[in-house]
Amino acid sequence: MKNILIAYSKYDPQVGYVQGMNFIAGALLYHCSEEIGFWIFVLLIKNYEIRDVYLPGLPGLYKHTFVIDSLISQYLHNIFKHLVLL
């Protein structure tokens, strides 16, 4: 896992290493080799817009939170009402 995270921090120095990436890398290593795991990690970060979650200021975190909030509101209305009341 350490090798994947170090390689990614060198691959994308603007993001570097951010705590929490280890959960993704660990799950990948459970199913594939380090090399394949690294490239899948890169593709996940790029294709699912996860990179902006890890950028300084966390701009993507707010975007992804809004999307999740909207989906819960639309499709799981009772749960949404419960969460809003908390």
N, C-alpha and C positions, 0 to 999 in steps of 0.2 A: 504494500500500500504506500509506503514511504517513497518508493521509486516512482510510482505514478504521480504522486503529489509534487515531488521535486521536479519531475519532467514537465508537468503542466505549468508550474510556476516559472520555469524557464521558457516554455512555449508561449505563454501569455504573461509577460512581466507586468503589464498594467494591472492585472488582477492579482497575480502571484498566488500565494496560498491563503485561503480563508478558512477559518474554523468551520466545520460542517461539511467540507468537501470529502472528508474521510468517510462519511457514511455512504456516499455515492461510490467512491473508489472501493471501499470494502465490499459492498454488494456486488460490484462488477468482478472483483477478484474471486469471489465465491463461485463464479460461473465460467471464468475464462482466464487466460494467461495475462501476464503483466502488459505485454505489448498490445494485445487486442483490447484489454481493459483500458489502456491509455487512450487508444483511438476512439473507442466507444465513449469514454469520458469526454473527449474533445467534441465529438458529435452531439452528445447530449447538451453540453454547455452551449454550443452554437445553435443547434436546431430548435431547441425548446426555450430559447431566450433566457437561460439561467445565468448567463454571463453578467447581465446587468444587475442581478441580485447581489453578486459578489463585488461589484465595483464600489469604490469609495462613495459614501453617501447613500448607498443602497437604493438607487433609483428604481430598480426593477422590483424590489420588495413591495413597494407601494402599488405598483401596477399589478403584480400577481395577486396581492391581497384584495385589490378591487375586483379582479376577475372572479376570484373564489367567492367573495362576498356576493357578487351579482348572481353567480350560479346557484349558491345556496338559497338566496332570496327567491329566485325564479322557480327552482325545482324542488326545494325542500323547505317550503314556506313555514311549516310548523316548527321546524328546528331553527329557522332564521328568527322567528318571533321569540322563541325561547332564549336564543343567544343575545338578542337585542335587549331583552329585559334584564339580563345579568348585570 
